[in-house]
């Protein structure tokens, strides 16, 4: 997959549909619990550096 949507663009879309910081965190937790490898791949697709991916995944557990 090539990254053509940035993290900020993704967060903006989530906010536009009414997600709050809390609901976005719930989304990450659900993604991590059901599909940990997919969650990691998605974060990498966004172009996040490995340390940021590790941090998001750690707080999502």
C-alpha positions in Angstrom: 0.0 0.0 0.0 1.2 3.5 -0.8 0.5 6.3 1.7 -1.7 8.9 0.1 -3.6 10.0 3.2 -1.6 11.6 6.0 -2.3 11.1 9.7 -3.6 14.6 10.0 -6.0 14.1 7.1 -7.3 10.9 8.6 -7.8 12.6 12.0 -9.6 15.5 10.3 -12.0 13.0 8.6 -12.7 11.3 12.0 -13.4 14.7 13.6 -15.7 15.7 10.7 -17.9 12.6 11.4 -18.0 13.5 15.1 -15.4 11.4 16.6 -13.8 12.8 19.7 -10.3 12.0 21.1 -12.0 9.4 23.3 -13.8 7.7 20.5 -10.7 7.7 18.3 -8.9 6.0 21.2 -11.7 3.4 21.4 -11.3 2.8 17.7 -7.5 2.2 18.1 -8.2 -0.1 21.0 -10.7 -2.1 19.1 -8.4 -2.3 16.0 -5.5 -3.4 18.1 -7.4 -6.0 20.0 -9.1 -7.6 16.9 -6.4 -7.1 14.3 -3.0 -6.2 15.8 -1.0 -6.8 12.6 -3.6 -4.9 10.6 -3.4 -2.0 13.0 0.3 -1.9 12.8 0.2 -2.1 8.9 -2.4 0.7 8.8 -0.3 3.0 11.0 2.8 2.3 8.8 0.6 3.0 5.7 0.0 6.4 7.1 3.7 7.0 7.1 4.2 7.1 10.9 7.7 6.4 12.2 8.2 3.2 14.1 8.5 4.9 17.5 5.1 6.6 17.0 3.5 3.3 15.9 4.9 1.6 19.0 3.5 4.3 21.2 0.1 4.2 19.7 0.0 0.4 19.9 1.2 0.4 23.5 -1.5 2.9 24.6 -4.1 0.9 22.6 -3.6 -2.3 24.7 
